[in-house]
Each structure stands twice: as structure tokens, then as C-alpha cells.
């Protein structure tokens, strides 16, 4: 019977630790995605400008 109590307590502790660690998981993911998008925007700029420049260059070479 003592082994069952120890296993029960260990299971409860393990599950409570897992919940505590995952508590702010969504906020961390959102913060990471926002930082990643900002960094990509800083590095590469607006993608639409790149496409417009390339289209204009392609039209010049086609003419």
C-alpha cells in the first residue's frame, strides 16, 4: 500500500510541475513570433517593394 501512495504523490507532483512550466507557453510563442517577424522585416524590408522593383526591371529588359 505504501508504494501506491508514493506513486500517487509522485504522479501528482509531476503533473503539477508540468502545468506550472507550460503556464506561460502561449505568451512565449507569441512573443517569439513577433520578435522573429520584426527581425525579418528589419533584415529584408518590405517584400512588396522587392517584387515591384523586380517587375520593373523585368519589363525594362523585355522592351
Order of alpha helices (4+ residues) and beta strands (2+ residues): alpha-alpha-alpha
